[in-house]
């Protein structure tokens, strides 16, 4: 149980962080590009970025708690 | 007031409403106090996370608008630590349900999503076509 739970924790948090990293990178990159092109739209783009990042980060938060549960089981 | 501040104020209102409803439910159904307490702690942590994220997003926007070369990050580790702190407080300090705390951690995110859809709908209703005259 111990080693399996540790591997499960590593996999669940690793994959969650990978997905969130890719998603956050895309969101922030496009937003920065948009703000650089049209600084007058900064407020709207920041709100869109806030919504996107908040949604993307929901998954790693779940995986973080799951990983610690698995770690506690190990 | 810019869009993000207005959005954050609405998220704050919804989260506080949710927490007050949890208080009422706790008073009416004290036998399920571990659920209501967990939801309240998770909701408070999610609101702190939303404020931290908004501060970071504003910082990234300011750096992008000023076009200066400076490394900024979104501070995910800080928010992850706040989440863990909420879970530890809920489960070790008190005896609240872990699943309720985790569910409470998504109140602000859910409010953000719903408010985003609503504001998009309002924008489409007021501006049915874009600057090229095409339908949105």
gemmi code that builds the backbone of each chain (N, CA, C; Angstrom):
import gemmi

chains = {
    "A": [
        ("UNK", (0.841, -1.215, 0.000), (0.000, 0.000, 0.000), (0.865, 1.249, 0.000)),
        ("UNK", (1.971, 1.224, 0.748), (2.782, 2.427, 0.916), (3.351, 2.960, -0.383)),
        ("UNK", (4.072, 2.099, -1.104), (4.708, 2.557, -2.343), (3.663, 2.909, -3.392)),
        ("UNK", (2.606, 2.117, -3.457), (1.548, 2.391, -4.436), (0.888, 3.739, -4.176)),
        ("UNK", (0.643, 4.040, -2.903), (0.016, 5.323, -2.574), (0.936, 6.477, -2.909)),
        ("UNK", (2.230, 6.311, -2.673), (3.172, 7.383, -3.010), (3.231, 7.609, -4.513)),
        ("UNK", (3.239, 6.495, -5.273), (3.251, 6.632, -6.738), (1.964, 7.293, -7.214)),
        ("UNK", (0.839, 6.917, -6.601), (-0.441, 7.536, -6.977), (-0.422, 9.032, -6.689)),
        ("UNK", (0.141, 9.418, -5.528), (0.223, 10.845, -5.198), (1.076, 11.584, -6.208)),
        ("UNK", (2.205, 10.978, -6.562), (3.101, 11.638, -7.521), (2.434, 11.794, -8.879)),
        ("UNK", (1.750, 10.731, -9.331), (1.119, 10.789, -10.653), (-0.015, 11.818, -10.664)),
        ("UNK", (-0.852, 11.789, -9.635), (-2.028, 12.662, -9.650), (-1.613, 14.127, -9.593)),
        ("UNK", (-0.620, 14.441, -8.766), (-0.232, 15.851, -8.687), (0.626, 16.263, -9.880)),
        ("UNK", (1.438, 15.332, -10.364), (2.268, 15.657, -11.532), (1.434, 15.951, -12.758)),
        ("UNK", (0.455, 15.093, -13.036), (-0.379, 15.316, -14.222), (-1.261, 16.553, -14.063)),
        ("UNK", (-1.773, 16.754, -12.853), (-2.586, 17.963, -12.613), (-1.774, 19.230, -12.805)),
        ("UNK", (-0.550, 19.233, -12.292), (0.309, 20.413, -12.432), (0.716, 20.621, -13.885)),
        ("UNK", (0.918, 19.508, -14.598), (1.292, 19.631, -16.026), (0.165, 20.298, -16.817)),
        ("UNK", (-1.047, 19.812, -16.611), (-2.194, 20.393, -17.327), (-2.401, 21.852, -16.968)),
        ("UNK", (-2.281, 22.157, -15.683), (-2.485, 23.544, -15.253), (-1.376, 24.444, -15.781)),
        ("UNK", (-0.163, 23.909, -15.844), (0.942, 24.710, -16.379), (0.731, 25.067, -17.831)),
        ("UNK", (0.305, 24.070, -18.622), (0.044, 24.338, -20.045), (-1.107, 25.335, -20.199)),
        ("UNK", (-2.174, 25.104, -19.449), (-3.344, 25.989, -19.546), (-3.029, 27.407, -19.120)),
        ("UNK", (-2.325, 27.545, -17.987), (-1.966, 28.888, -17.508), (-1.032, 29.584, -18.481)),
        ("UNK", (-0.113, 28.813, -19.042), (0.813, 29.418, -20.006), (0.085, 29.966, -21.213)),
        ("UNK", (-0.870, 29.197, -21.732), (-1.645, 29.670, -22.891), (-2.438, 30.924, -22.537)),
        ("UNK", (-3.112, 30.897, -21.383), (-3.961, 32.031, -20.993), (-3.129, 33.294, -20.792)),
        ("UNK", (-2.056, 33.175, -20.024), (-1.248, 34.361, -19.718), (-0.571, 34.883, -20.978)),
        ("UNK", (-0.076, 33.947, -21.809), (0.587, 34.373, -23.048), (-0.335, 35.170, -23.955)),
        ("UNK", (-1.542, 34.652, -24.163), (-2.497, 35.355, -25.040), (-2.937, 36.685, -24.435)),
        ("UNK", (-3.099, 36.710, -23.106), (-3.533, 37.958, -22.472), (-2.456, 39.033, -22.584)),
        ("UNK", (-1.208, 38.646, -22.316), (-0.117, 39.615, -22.416), (0.015, 40.119, -23.848)),
        ("UNK", (-0.157, 39.203, -24.793), (-0.103, 39.605, -26.206), (-1.216, 40.607, -26.520)),
        ("UNK", (-2.420, 40.315, -26.022), (-3.562, 41.201, -26.272), (-3.379, 42.559, -25.623)),
        ("UNK", (-2.854, 42.581, -24.381), (-2.653, 43.863, -23.694), (-1.568, 44.677, -24.401)),
        ("UNK", (-0.528, 43.978, -24.901), (0.523, 44.703, -25.613), (-0.005, 45.320, -26.904)),
        ("UNK", (-0.908, 44.606, -27.586), (-1.467, 45.140, -28.832), (-2.457, 46.263, -28.568)),
        ("UNK", (-3.342, 46.052, -27.589), (-4.386, 47.040, -27.308), (-4.426, 47.330, -25.804)),
        ("UNK", (-3.599, 48.241, -25.335), (-3.569, 48.513, -23.886), (-4.886, 49.068, -23.361)),
        ("UNK", (-5.722, 49.641, -24.240), (-6.999, 50.203, -23.760), (-7.978, 49.103, -23.362)),
        ("UNK", (-7.742, 47.875, -23.805), (-8.617, 46.752, -23.432), (-8.098, 45.995, -22.213)),
        ("UNK", (-7.198, 46.629, -21.471), (-6.543, 45.923, -20.360), (-7.553, 45.408, -19.334)),
        ("UNK", (-8.543, 46.223, -18.986), (-9.521, 45.815, -17.968), (-10.286, 44.574, -18.375)),
        ("UNK", (-10.783, 44.568, -19.613), (-11.546, 43.419, -20.097), (-10.679, 42.166, -20.169)),
        ("UNK", (-9.458, 42.342, -20.694), (-8.570, 41.180, -20.834), (-8.154, 40.629, -19.470)),
        ("UNK", (-7.942, 41.525, -18.509), (-7.583, 41.049, -17.162), (-8.722, 40.256, -16.537)),
        ("UNK", (-9.956, 40.713, -16.749), (-11.096, 39.969, -16.199), (-11.196, 38.591, -16.842)),
        ("UNK", (-11.013, 38.546, -18.171), (-11.054, 37.252, -18.859), (-9.938, 36.337, -18.366)),
        ("UNK", (-8.766, 36.923, -18.150), (-7.640, 36.124, -17.649), (-7.921, 35.612, -16.235)),
        ("UNK", (-8.529, 36.466, -15.416), (-8.863, 36.063, -14.043), (-9.815, 34.870, -14.059)),
        ("UNK", (-10.841, 34.949, -14.915), (-11.809, 33.841, -14.998), (-11.112, 32.574, -15.471)),
        ("UNK", (-10.299, 32.703, -16.521), (-9.622, 31.525, -17.076), (-8.672, 30.883, -16.087)),
        ("UNK", (-7.855, 31.706, -15.433), (-6.872, 31.144, -14.491), (-7.570, 30.524, -13.294)),
        ("UNK", (-8.657, 31.171, -12.824), (-9.393, 30.606, -11.682), (-9.954, 29.226, -12.031)),
        ("UNK", (-10.441, 29.075, -13.259), (-10.992, 27.775, -13.642), (-9.900, 26.732, -13.831)),
        ("UNK", (-8.802, 27.150, -14.457), (-7.717, 26.196, -14.701), (-7.121, 25.706, -13.385)),
        ("UNK", (-7.017, 26.598, -12.407), (-6.361, 26.228, -11.148), (-7.246, 25.403, -10.222)),
        ("UNK", (-8.503, 25.211, -10.596), (-9.361, 24.365, -9.762), (-8.857, 22.920, -9.768)),
        ("UNK", (-8.370, 22.468, -10.929), (-7.928, 21.070, -11.043), (-6.690, 20.769, -10.177)),
        ("UNK", (-5.608, 21.564, -10.277), (-4.464, 21.247, -9.406), (-4.773, 21.349, -7.923)),
        ("UNK", (-5.754, 22.205, -7.562), (-6.124, 22.273, -6.143), (-6.718, 20.936, -5.705)),
        ("UNK", (-7.592, 20.378, -6.549), (-8.155, 19.062, -6.220), (-7.042, 18.021, -6.150)),
        ("UNK", (-6.159, 18.029, -7.139), (-5.108, 17.002, -7.168), (-4.147, 17.152, -5.985)),
        ("UNK", (-3.926, 18.414, -5.567), (-3.045, 18.625, -4.411), (-3.620, 17.976, -3.156)),
        ("UNK", (-4.907, 18.203, -2.935), (-5.536, 17.617, -1.745), (-5.556, 16.090, -1.863)),
        ("UNK", (-5.858, 15.596, -3.072), (-5.854, 14.136, -3.277), (-4.467, 13.556, -3.029)),
        ("UNK", (-3.439, 14.257, -3.525), (-2.077, 13.758, -3.346), (-1.723, 13.671, -1.862)),
        ("UNK", (-2.153, 14.675, -1.097), (-1.834, 14.614, 0.333), (-2.638, 13.543, 1.051)),
        ("UNK", (-3.846, 13.276, 0.568), (-4.602, 12.163, 1.146), (-3.871, 10.847, 0.886)),
        ("UNK", (-3.416, 10.674, -0.373), (-2.670, 9.451, -0.703), (-1.383, 9.359, 0.103)),
        ("UNK", (-0.727, 10.502, 0.267), (0.530, 10.529, 1.027), (0.283, 10.149, 2.482)),
        ("UNK", (-0.865, 10.619, 3.001), (-1.213, 10.252, 4.371), (-1.533, 8.773, 4.504)),
        ("UNK", (-2.056, 8.176, 3.438), (-2.377, 6.744, 3.470), (-1.118, 5.882, 3.428)),
        ("UNK", (-0.039, 6.459, 2.840), (1.176, 5.660, 2.615), (1.863, 5.327, 3.942)),
    ],
    "B": [
        ("UNK", (-14.250, 52.441, -11.500), (-13.936, 51.061, -11.110), (-13.777, 50.204, -12.375)),
        ("UNK", (-12.679, 49.445, -12.468), (-12.494, 48.635, -13.670), (-13.267, 47.331, -13.566)),
        ("UNK", (-13.194, 46.549, -14.667), (-13.986, 45.313, -14.751), (-13.622, 44.308, -13.667)),
        ("UNK", (-12.310, 44.180, -13.430), (-11.857, 43.150, -12.495), (-12.311, 43.456, -11.064)),
        ("UNK", (-12.252, 44.731, -10.676), (-12.689, 45.095, -9.318), (-14.182, 44.808, -9.148)),
        ("UNK", (-14.969, 45.170, -10.174), (-16.410, 44.918, -10.087), (-16.700, 43.422, -10.015)),
        ("UNK", (-15.965, 42.662, -10.815), (-16.133, 41.206, -10.825), (-15.787, 40.617, -9.452)),
        ("UNK", (-14.683, 41.104, -8.892), (-14.232, 40.584, -7.599), (-15.218, 40.950, -6.485)),
        ("UNK", (-15.796, 42.147, -6.583), (-16.788, 42.529, -5.574), (-17.998, 41.611, -5.646)),
        ("UNK", (-18.421, 41.265, -6.859), (-19.565, 40.358, -7.002), (-19.225, 38.967, -6.463)),
        ("UNK", (-17.997, 38.503, -6.744), (-17.555, 37.197, -6.215), (-17.545, 37.224, -4.689)),
        ("UNK", (-17.079, 38.342, -4.112), (-17.045, 38.475, -2.649), (-18.453, 38.403, -2.074)),
        ("UNK", (-19.378, 39.123, -2.723), (-20.765, 39.109, -2.239), (-21.337, 37.701, -2.261)),
        ("UNK", (-21.116, 36.989, -3.371), (-21.668, 35.630, -3.495), (-21.050, 34.697, -2.455)),
        ("UNK", (-19.730, 34.823, -2.253), (-19.072, 33.934, -1.286), (-19.556, 34.209, 0.135)),
        ("UNK", (-19.699, 35.482, 0.482), (-20.209, 35.803, 1.823), (-21.653, 35.331, 1.984)),
        ("UNK", (-22.429, 35.439, 0.903), (-23.810, 34.932, 0.966), (-23.809, 33.425, 1.218)),
        ("UNK", (-22.914, 32.725, 0.506), (-22.801, 31.275, 0.701), (-22.411, 30.940, 2.138)),
        ("UNK", (-21.444, 31.690, 2.685), (-21.006, 31.409, 4.053), (-22.095, 31.720, 5.072)),
        ("UNK", (-22.859, 32.771, 4.820), (-23.952, 33.072, 5.756), (-25.052, 32.009, 5.662)),
        ("UNK", (-25.277, 31.492, 4.448), (-26.242, 30.387, 4.328), (-25.759, 29.154, 5.077)),
        ("UNK", (-24.438, 28.922, 5.040), (-23.875, 27.797, 5.803), (-24.081, 28.010, 7.302)),
        ("UNK", (-23.942, 29.263, 7.753), (-24.179, 29.566, 9.179), (-25.627, 29.257, 9.558)),
        ("UNK", (-26.552, 29.681, 8.684), (-27.970, 29.418, 8.948), (-28.232, 27.913, 8.976)),
        ("UNK", (-27.639, 27.206, 8.012), (-27.829, 25.750, 7.962), (-27.234, 25.078, 9.193)),
        ("UNK", (-26.093, 25.609, 9.665), (-25.460, 25.069, 10.871), (-26.391, 25.247, 12.082)),
        ("UNK", (-27.049, 26.433, 12.130), (-27.962, 26.681, 13.253), (-29.202, 25.794, 13.164)),
        ("UNK", (-29.671, 25.552, 11.947), (-30.891, 24.754, 11.786), (-30.626, 23.253, 11.896)),
        ("UNK", (-29.462, 22.825, 11.391), (-29.130, 21.390, 11.414), (-27.781, 21.175, 12.099)),
        ("UNK", (-27.720, 21.316, 13.418), (-26.418, 21.200, 14.100), (-25.830, 19.792, 14.055)),
        ("UNK", (-26.654, 18.798, 13.724), (-26.094, 17.436, 13.663), (-25.126, 17.262, 12.488)),
        ("UNK", (-25.224, 18.165, 11.466), (-24.310, 18.100, 10.319), (-23.251, 19.193, 10.389)),
        ("UNK", (-22.840, 19.557, 11.588), (-21.941, 20.702, 11.726), (-20.594, 20.470, 11.053)),
        ("UNK", (-20.160, 19.234, 10.942), (-18.863, 18.998, 10.300), (-18.919, 19.370, 8.819)),
        ("UNK", (-20.082, 19.227, 8.206), (-20.227, 19.609, 6.791), (-20.262, 21.125, 6.646)),
        ("UNK", (-21.082, 21.782, 7.462), (-21.227, 23.239, 7.309), (-19.929, 23.956, 7.662)),
        ("UNK", (-19.253, 23.508, 8.700), (-17.981, 24.123, 9.074), (-16.937, 23.953, 7.986)),
        ("UNK", (-16.876, 22.749, 7.404), (-15.926, 22.511, 6.315), (-16.206, 23.397, 5.113)),
        ("UNK", (-17.490, 23.538, 4.782), (-17.853, 24.395, 3.649), (-17.469, 25.851, 3.920)),
        ("UNK", (-17.653, 26.300, 5.160), (-17.328, 27.695, 5.487), (-15.825, 27.945, 5.434)),
        ("UNK", (-15.041, 27.012, 5.971), (-13.582, 27.203, 5.922), (-13.086, 27.156, 4.475)),
        ("UNK", (-13.632, 26.234, 3.696), (-13.252, 26.166, 2.279), (-13.654, 27.426, 1.529)),
        ("UNK", (-14.833, 27.957, 1.824), (-15.283, 29.186, 1.161), (-14.389, 30.368, 1.499)),
        ("UNK", (-13.996, 30.465, 2.770), (-13.106, 31.567, 3.167), (-11.757, 31.450, 2.465)),
        ("UNK", (-11.226, 30.226, 2.385), (-9.935, 30.036, 1.717), (-10.044, 30.351, 0.227)),
        ("UNK", (-11.175, 29.976, -0.378), (-11.322, 30.256, -1.813), (-11.433, 31.756, -2.070)),
        ("UNK", (-12.029, 32.495, -1.145), (-12.108, 33.951, -1.314), (-10.716, 34.585, -1.186)),
        ("UNK", (-9.931, 34.105, -0.231), (-8.550, 34.607, -0.107), (-7.768, 34.305, -1.386)),
        ("UNK", (-7.961, 33.096, -1.919), (-7.285, 32.724, -3.166), (-7.712, 33.633, -4.312)),
        ("UNK", (-9.005, 33.965, -4.379), (-9.500, 34.825, -5.464), (-8.878, 36.215, -5.366)),
        ("UNK", (-8.758, 36.756, -4.131), (-8.140, 38.086, -3.974), (-6.668, 38.052, -4.357)),
        ("UNK", (-5.989, 36.968, -3.973), (-4.570, 36.854, -4.321), (-4.399, 36.753, -5.823)),
        ("UNK", (-5.258, 35.968, -6.469), (-5.159, 35.817, -7.919), (-5.441, 37.147, -8.624)),
        ("UNK", (-6.423, 37.886, -8.132), (-6.748, 39.166, -8.766), (-5.573, 40.149, -8.640)),
        ("UNK", (-4.912, 40.127, -7.461), (-3.736, 40.988, -7.270), (-2.635, 40.612, -8.257)),
        ("UNK", (-2.430, 39.296, -8.443), (-1.380, 38.850, -9.348), (-1.719, 39.166, -10.800)),
        ("UNK", (-2.992, 38.999, -11.173), (-3.416, 39.283, -12.548), (-3.236, 40.772, -12.845)),
        ("UNK", (-3.559, 41.625, -11.873), (-3.369, 43.067, -12.061), (-1.885, 43.393, -12.256)),
        ("UNK", (-1.043, 42.689, -11.499), (0.399, 42.914, -11.634), (0.908, 42.504, -13.010)),
        ("UNK", (0.432, 41.329, -13.481), (0.844, 40.862, -14.814), (0.357, 41.841, -15.880)),
        ("UNK", (-0.873, 42.325, -15.735), (-1.421, 43.281, -16.702), (-0.633, 44.581, -16.710)),
        ("UNK", (-0.214, 45.045, -15.521), (0.558, 46.295, -15.453), (1.913, 46.137, -16.126)),
        ("UNK", (2.539, 44.981, -15.914), (3.848, 44.741, -16.541), (3.700, 44.653, -18.057)),
        ("UNK", (2.617, 43.993, -18.513), (2.409, 43.864, -19.958), (2.079, 45.210, -20.592)),
        ("UNK", (1.303, 46.028, -19.890), (0.926, 47.330, -20.463), (2.119, 48.272, -20.502)),
        ("UNK", (2.981, 48.196, -19.475), (4.153, 49.077, -19.455), (5.249, 48.588, -20.387)),
        ("UNK", (5.130, 47.340, -20.852), (6.102, 46.715, -21.753), (7.519, 46.788, -21.179)),
        ("UNK", (7.638, 46.428, -19.895), (8.951, 46.360, -19.283), (9.329, 44.889, -19.132)),
        ("UNK", (10.640, 44.635, -19.156), (11.101, 43.258, -19.038), (11.256, 42.926, -17.555)),
        ("UNK", (10.276, 42.247, -17.018), (10.328, 41.896, -15.604), (9.627, 40.554, -15.451)),
        ("UNK", (10.210, 39.697, -14.669), (9.595, 38.374, -14.469), (8.491, 38.488, -13.430)),
        ("UNK", (7.329, 38.070, -13.804), (6.233, 38.012, -12.832), (5.658, 36.598, -12.872)),
        ("UNK", (5.083, 36.169, -11.783), (4.428, 34.865, -11.785), (3.027, 35.010, -11.215)),
        ("UNK", (2.279, 33.931, -11.317), (0.885, 33.993, -10.863), (0.719, 33.538, -9.412)),
        ("UNK", (1.791, 33.053, -8.802), (1.749, 32.717, -7.378), (0.885, 31.519, -7.037)),
        ("UNK", (1.009, 30.467, -7.855), (0.187, 29.287, -7.570), (0.580, 28.611, -6.263)),
        ("UNK", (1.879, 28.626, -5.953), (2.345, 27.928, -4.749), (1.709, 28.551, -3.504)),
        ("UNK", (1.606, 29.879, -3.495), (0.978, 30.548, -2.348), (-0.465, 30.092, -2.189)),
        ("UNK", (-1.178, 30.030, -3.318), (-2.583, 29.613, -3.238), (-2.706, 28.140, -2.848)),
        ("UNK", (-1.775, 27.313, -3.328), (-1.792, 25.907, -2.927), (-1.554, 25.776, -1.431)),
        ("UNK", (-0.644, 26.609, -0.900), (-0.374, 26.570, 0.547), (-1.584, 27.047, 1.341)),
        ("UNK", (-2.294, 28.065, 0.835), (-3.513, 28.523, 1.521), (-4.545, 27.393, 1.534)),
        ("UNK", (-4.644, 26.679, 0.409), (-5.568, 25.549, 0.330), (-5.212, 24.471, 1.354)),
        ("UNK", (-3.920, 24.138, 1.403), (-3.487, 23.109, 2.358), (-3.729, 23.551, 3.797)),
        ("UNK", (-3.475, 24.834, 4.051), (-3.708, 25.369, 5.399), (-5.182, 25.228, 5.782)),
        ("UNK", (-6.059, 25.541, 4.834), (-7.492, 25.417, 5.112), (-7.855, 23.962, 5.408)),
        ("UNK", (-7.286, 23.037, 4.603), (-7.597, 21.614, 4.818), (-7.073, 21.149, 6.171)),
        ("UNK", (-5.857, 21.580, 6.517), (-5.270, 21.163, 7.809), (-6.073, 21.740, 8.971)),
        ("UNK", (-6.458, 23.031, 8.865), (-7.254, 23.636, 9.939), (-8.587, 22.904, 10.078)),
        ("UNK", (-9.204, 22.593, 8.937), (-10.532, 21.962, 8.988), (-10.478, 20.551, 9.550)),
        ("UNK", (-9.397, 19.834, 9.257), (-9.385, 18.421, 9.659), (-8.621, 18.167, 10.958)),
        ("UNK", (-7.591, 18.957, 11.244), (-6.785, 18.706, 12.443), (-7.230, 19.575, 13.622)),
        ("UNK", (-7.375, 20.893, 13.378), (-7.785, 21.772, 14.481), (-9.226, 21.474, 14.874)),
        ("UNK", (-10.102, 21.437, 13.863), (-11.489, 21.053, 14.105), (-11.676, 19.658, 13.539)),
        ("UNK", (-12.875, 19.153, 13.614), (-13.124, 17.816, 13.043), (-14.135, 17.929, 11.916)),
        ("UNK", (-13.857, 18.849, 10.994), (-14.759, 19.042, 9.870), (-14.459, 18.024, 8.774)),
        ("UNK", (-15.452, 17.848, 7.899), (-15.298, 16.885, 6.801), (-14.317, 17.420, 5.761)),
        ("UNK", (-13.396, 16.555, 5.344), (-12.433, 16.946, 4.316), (-13.138, 17.218, 2.987)),
        ("UNK", (-14.102, 16.355, 2.653), (-14.782, 16.531, 1.361), (-15.575, 17.836, 1.332)),
        ("UNK", (-16.148, 18.227, 2.464), (-16.879, 19.495, 2.510), (-15.918, 20.668, 2.355)),
        ("UNK", (-14.737, 20.568, 2.961), (-13.750, 21.644, 2.827), (-13.298, 21.777, 1.379)),
        ("UNK", (-13.039, 20.630, 0.729), (-12.614, 20.670, -0.674), (-13.734, 21.240, -1.555)),
        ("UNK", (-14.982, 20.867, -1.243), (-16.100, 21.431, -2.016), (-16.195, 22.941, -1.807)),
        ("UNK", (-15.950, 23.398, -0.572), (-16.000, 24.829, -0.299), (-14.901, 25.607, -0.993)),
        ("UNK", (-13.812, 24.914, -1.337), (-12.702, 25.599, -1.997), (-13.050, 26.053, -3.407)),
        ("UNK", (-14.167, 25.587, -3.947), (-14.517, 25.938, -5.321), (-15.683, 26.910, -5.409)),
        ("UNK", (-16.058, 27.482, -4.273), (-17.195, 28.424, -4.295), (-16.841, 29.663, -5.118)),
        ("UNK", (-15.662, 30.227, -4.854), (-15.282, 31.453, -5.578), (-15.086, 31.163, -7.060)),
        ("UNK", (-14.508, 29.997, -7.369), (-14.311, 29.643, -8.781), (-15.636, 29.493, -9.502)),
        ("UNK", (-16.582, 28.839, -8.821), (-17.908, 28.651, -9.421), (-18.602, 29.993, -9.617)),
        ("UNK", (-18.476, 30.869, -8.610), (-19.074, 32.208, -8.732), (-18.426, 32.978, -9.878)),
        ("UNK", (-17.098, 32.835, -10.005), (-16.386, 33.498, -11.101), (-16.898, 33.032, -12.449)),
        ("UNK", (-17.081, 31.715, -12.572), (-17.553, 31.151, -13.847), (-18.955, 31.650, -14.183)),
        ("UNK", (-19.845, 31.593, -13.217), (-21.233, 32.004, -13.481), (-21.298, 33.498, -13.798)),
        ("UNK", (-20.550, 34.309, -13.043), (-20.550, 35.750, -13.315), (-19.922, 36.057, -14.668)),
        ("UNK", (-18.924, 35.280, -15.057), (-18.329, 35.456, -16.383), (-19.323, 35.178, -17.484)),
        ("UNK", (-20.086, 34.104, -17.344), (-21.124, 33.787, -18.341), (-22.170, 34.890, -18.400)),
        ("UNK", (-22.570, 35.377, -17.219), (-23.620, 36.409, -17.174), (-23.135, 37.711, -17.804)),
        ("UNK", (-21.886, 38.091, -17.499), (-21.390, 39.344, -18.065), (-21.210, 39.227, -19.578)),
        ("UNK", (-20.830, 38.035, -20.036), (-20.683, 37.803, -21.486), (-22.046, 37.912, -22.171)),
        ("UNK", (-23.057, 37.360, -21.487), (-24.404, 37.411, -22.055), (-24.910, 38.856, -22.121)),
        ("UNK", (-24.607, 39.606, -21.044), (-25.028, 41.016, -21.020), (-24.329, 41.805, -22.123)),
        ("UNK", (-23.053, 41.502, -22.333), (-22.288, 42.186, -23.379), (-22.843, 41.868, -24.754)),
        ("UNK", (-23.213, 40.594, -24.958), (-23.765, 40.191, -26.261), (-25.126, 40.838, -26.491)),
        ("UNK", (-25.897, 41.006, -25.420), (-27.218, 41.615, -25.581), (-27.097, 43.103, -25.917)),
        ("UNK", (-26.085, 43.766, -25.312), (-25.938, 45.199, -25.585), (-25.210, 45.459, -26.902)),
        ("UNK", (-24.315, 44.532, -27.302), (-23.552, 44.666, -28.554), (-23.731, 43.420, -29.399)),
        ("UNK", (-24.823, 43.268, -30.138), (-25.033, 42.027, -30.876), (-24.054, 41.822, -32.031)),
        ("UNK", (-23.404, 42.890, -32.516), (-22.425, 42.727, -33.595), (-21.096, 43.294, -33.153)),
        ("UNK", (-20.018, 42.766, -33.738), (-18.700, 43.295, -33.389), (-18.364, 44.470, -34.303)),
        ("UNK", (-17.091, 44.935, -34.197), (-16.738, 46.154, -34.949), (-16.764, 45.939, -36.464)),
        ("UNK", (-16.749, 44.663, -36.905), (-16.812, 44.394, -38.345), (-18.235, 44.173, -38.820)),
        ("UNK", (-19.196, 44.287, -37.880), (-20.589, 44.116, -38.265), (-21.046, 42.679, -38.274)),
        ("UNK", (-20.187, 41.758, -37.786), (-20.570, 40.355, -37.764), (-21.286, 40.043, -36.456)),
        ("UNK", (-22.161, 39.053, -36.525), (-22.906, 38.673, -35.328), (-21.987, 37.983, -34.334)),
        ("UNK", (-22.146, 38.306, -33.030), (-21.366, 37.649, -31.983), (-21.944, 36.295, -31.659)),
    ],
}
model = gemmi.Model(1)
for chain_id, residues in chains.items():
    chain = gemmi.Chain(chain_id)
    for i, (resn, *xyz) in enumerate(residues, 1):
        res = gemmi.Residue()
        res.name, res.seqid = resn, gemmi.SeqId(i, " ")
        for name, pos in zip(("N", "CA", "C"), xyz):
            atom = gemmi.Atom()
            atom.name, atom.element = name, gemmi.Element(name[0])
            atom.pos, atom.b_iso = gemmi.Position(*pos), 0.0
            res.add_atom(atom)
        chain.add_residue(res)
    model.add_chain(chain)
structure = gemmi.Structure()
structure.add_model(model)
structure.setup_entities()
